[in-house]
């Protein structure tokens, strides 16, 4: 007869313990990601306004105009899509990178660190996968950021250089209308450019992170010559 596992002393079963750790990290990462979105979104809105064919001469002018015309709410246009997706984006990003590193590590000896070129390769895989998720998210976000609550007058700095005929009530309305106009292809407009940005960017991110971490954890890096 199999002995029952004693869990009366506060010792959680391995599976339960692992799930608790994963759940805790997921919640903490999600809340951290949401905080970053809320803190950075106004600056992203100003950047997108200046980049996307509006008539603002600089970021300062765009910022003042948005505060005057729409208040703080205007600076948070389009925040719904990134706020709703930050948890799945972050968890997918690091999960894919971790799995890629495990697959690339199968030829290494036990206890041997993954070579840095393989760390970079795993980062590239994560960047490619995450591009598929963030392309439609960023498209929806940008569409909402550059439009007014009502069609702008020709004299408005927000009046686009190319006349906009479709206006969106929110993130889901934007997704629905983009899909109706061009299907999945419309939602993935800009995917190639996003991958060109994120694949090498995430290669550099993970390579630099791992290199600096290993350097700082190496006692020899902190030793003083002659001592």
C-alpha positions as CSV (number, residue, x, y, z in Angstrom):
1,X,0.0,0.0,0.0
2,X,1.4,3.4,-1.0
3,X,2.1,5.8,1.8
4,X,0.2,9.0,1.6
5,X,2.2,12.2,1.1
6,X,2.2,14.3,4.3
7,X,1.1,17.8,3.5
8,X,0.1,18.8,7.0
9,X,3.3,20.6,7.7
10,X,2.9,23.4,5.2
11,X,4.6,21.5,2.4
12,X,2.7,22.0,-0.9
13,X,2.7,19.2,-3.5
14,X,5.3,19.9,-6.2
15,X,2.7,20.6,-9.0
16,X,0.7,22.9,-6.8
17,X,3.8,24.7,-5.7
18,X,5.0,25.2,-9.2
19,X,1.6,26.5,-10.3
20,X,1.6,29.0,-7.4
21,X,5.0,30.3,-8.5
22,X,4.0,30.6,-12.1
23,X,0.7,32.3,-11.1
24,X,2.5,34.7,-8.8
25,X,5.0,35.6,-11.5
26,X,2.3,36.0,-14.1
27,X,0.2,38.3,-11.9
28,X,3.3,40.3,-10.9
29,X,4.5,40.6,-14.5
30,X,1.0,41.6,-15.7
31,X,0.6,44.3,-13.1
32,X,4.1,45.6,-13.8
33,X,3.4,45.6,-17.5
34,X,0.1,47.5,-17.1
35,X,1.9,50.0,-14.9
36,X,4.5,50.6,-17.6
37,X,1.8,51.0,-20.2
38,X,-0.1,53.6,-18.2
39,X,3.1,55.5,-17.4
40,X,4.4,55.5,-21.0
41,X,1.3,55.8,-23.1
42,X,1.0,59.6,-23.1
43,X,4.5,59.9,-24.5
44,X,3.7,57.2,-27.1
45,X,0.6,59.1,-28.2
46,X,2.6,62.3,-28.7
47,X,5.2,60.3,-30.7
48,X,2.6,58.7,-32.9
49,X,0.9,62.0,-33.5
50,X,4.1,63.6,-34.7
51,X,5.1,60.6,-36.9
52,X,1.8,59.9,-38.6
53,X,1.2,62.8,-41.0
54,X,-0.4,65.3,-38.7
55,X,0.6,69.0,-38.8
56,X,2.3,69.3,-35.5
57,X,5.8,70.9,-35.8
58,X,7.2,69.1,-32.8
59,X,6.3,67.0,-29.7
60,X,5.8,70.0,-27.5
61,X,3.1,71.4,-29.8
62,X,1.3,68.1,-30.0
63,X,1.4,67.7,-26.2
64,X,0.0,71.1,-25.6
65,X,-2.7,70.7,-28.2
66,X,-3.9,67.4,-26.8
67,X,-4.1,68.8,-23.2
68,X,-6.0,71.9,-24.4
69,X,-8.5,70.1,-26.6
70,X,-9.1,66.8,-24.9
71,X,-7.3,67.0,-21.5
72,X,-5.4,64.0,-20.0
73,X,-7.9,61.7,-21.6
74,X,-6.7,62.6,-25.1
75,X,-3.2,61.5,-24.2
76,X,-4.6,58.0,-23.3
77,X,-6.2,57.4,-26.7
78,X,-5.9,53.8,-27.8
79,X,-4.6,52.5,-24.4
80,X,-7.3,49.7,-24.4
81,X,-5.5,47.4,-26.8
82,X,-2.0,47.5,-25.2
83,X,-3.5,47.4,-21.7
84,X,-5.6,44.4,-22.4
85,X,-2.8,42.5,-24.2
86,X,0.2,43.3,-22.0
87,X,-0.2,40.1,-19.9
88,X,-0.3,37.8,-22.9
89,X,2.4,39.7,-24.7
90,X,4.9,39.6,-21.8
91,X,4.1,36.0,-20.9
92,X,4.4,34.8,-24.5
93,X,7.6,36.7,-25.1
94,X,9.5,35.3,-22.1
95,X,7.9,31.8,-22.5
96,X,9.0,31.5,-26.1
97,X,12.5,32.7,-25.3
98,X,12.7,30.2,-22.5
99,X,11.6,27.3,-24.6
100,X,13.9,28.3,-27.4
101,X,16.8,28.4,-25.1
102,X,15.9,24.9,-23.8
103,X,15.8,23.5,-27.4
104,X,19.1,25.1,-28.2
105,X,20.6,23.8,-25.0
106,X,20.1,20.2,-25.7
107,X,23.6,19.7,-27.0
108,X,25.3,21.4,-24.1
109,X,26.8,19.5,-21.2
110,X,24.9,19.5,-17.9
111,X,25.6,22.7,-16.0
112,X,27.2,24.4,-19.0
113,X,25.9,27.8,-19.8
114,X,24.2,28.4,-23.2
115,X,26.6,30.1,-25.6
116,X,25.8,33.7,-26.1
117,X,25.2,33.3,-29.8
118,X,22.5,30.8,-29.0
119,X,21.0,33.2,-26.4
120,X,20.8,35.8,-29.2
121,X,19.2,33.2,-31.5
122,X,16.5,32.4,-28.9
123,X,15.9,36.1,-28.6
124,X,15.4,36.3,-32.3
125,X,12.8,33.5,-32.2
126,X,10.9,35.3,-29.4
127,X,11.0,38.6,-31.3
128,X,9.6,36.9,-34.4
129,X,6.8,35.2,-32.5
130,X,5.8,38.3,-30.5
131,X,5.7,40.4,-33.7
132,X,2.7,38.4,-34.8
133,X,0.9,39.4,-31.6
134,X,1.9,43.0,-31.3
135,X,1.4,44.0,-35.0
136,X,-2.4,44.2,-34.9
137,X,-2.3,45.6,-31.3
138,X,0.0,48.5,-32.4
139,X,-2.0,49.1,-35.5
140,X,-5.3,49.5,-33.5
141,X,-3.5,51.6,-30.9
142,X,-2.1,54.0,-33.6
143,X,-5.3,54.3,-35.5
144,X,-7.1,55.5,-32.3
145,X,-4.2,57.8,-31.3
146,X,-4.2,59.8,-34.5
147,X,-7.9,60.4,-34.9
148,X,-10.1,63.1,-33.2
149,X,-13.3,62.3,-31.3
150,X,-15.0,63.9,-34.3
151,X,-13.8,64.5,-37.9
152,X,-11.2,67.3,-37.7
153,X,-11.6,70.6,-39.5
154,X,-9.1,71.3,-42.3
155,X,-7.5,74.0,-40.1
156,X,-6.9,71.6,-37.2
157,X,-3.3,70.3,-36.6
158,X,-4.8,66.9,-36.3
159,X,-6.2,67.0,-39.8
160,X,-4.3,64.3,-41.6
161,X,-2.4,64.9,-44.8
162,X,-4.4,62.1,-46.3
163,X,-8.2,62.5,-45.6
164,X,-9.5,59.9,-43.1
165,X,-13.0,58.7,-43.8
166,X,-13.4,56.0,-41.2
167,X,-13.6,56.8,-37.5
168,X,-13.5,54.3,-34.6
169,X,-15.4,54.3,-31.3
170,X,-12.9,52.1,-29.6
171,X,-10.4,49.3,-29.9
172,X,-12.9,46.6,-30.8
173,X,-14.7,48.8,-33.2
174,X,-11.4,49.5,-34.9
175,X,-10.6,45.7,-35.1
176,X,-14.0,45.1,-36.6
177,X,-13.8,47.8,-39.2
178,X,-10.2,47.0,-40.2
179,X,-11.2,43.3,-40.7
180,X,-14.3,44.2,-42.7
181,X,-12.2,46.4,-45.0
182,X,-9.2,44.1,-45.6
183,X,-9.6,40.9,-43.6
184,X,-6.6,39.5,-41.6
185,X,-4.3,41.1,-44.1
186,X,-5.5,44.5,-43.0
187,X,-4.9,43.7,-39.3
188,X,-1.4,42.6,-40.1
189,X,-0.4,45.6,-42.1
190,X,3.2,46.4,-41.1
191,X,4.1,42.9,-39.9
192,X,7.3,42.7,-42.0
193,X,8.6,46.1,-40.6
194,X,7.7,45.1,-37.1
195,X,9.7,41.9,-37.5
196,X,12.7,43.8,-38.9
197,X,12.6,45.9,-35.8
198,X,11.9,43.3,-33.1
199,X,14.0,40.3,-34.3
200,X,17.4,42.1,-34.2
201,X,16.2,44.2,-31.3
202,X,15.4,41.2,-29.1
203,X,18.5,39.5,-30.1
204,X,20.5,42.4,-28.8
205,X,18.3,42.6,-25.7
206,X,18.8,39.1,-24.5
207,X,22.5,38.9,-25.6
208,X,23.3,42.1,-23.6
209,X,21.3,41.0,-20.6
210,X,22.9,37.6,-20.4
211,X,26.4,39.0,-21.1
212,X,26.2,41.7,-18.4
213,X,24.6,39.2,-15.9
214,X,27.4,36.7,-16.4
215,X,30.0,39.3,-16.2
216,X,28.7,40.7,-12.9
217,X,28.2,37.3,-11.4
218,X,31.8,36.3,-12.3
219,X,34.0,36.9,-9.2
220,X,37.0,37.4,-11.5
221,X,35.4,40.5,-12.9
222,X,35.5,42.1,-9.4
223,X,39.0,41.1,-8.5
224,X,41.7,43.8,-8.1
225,X,44.9,42.9,-10.0
226,X,47.7,42.1,-7.6
227,X,45.4,41.0,-4.8
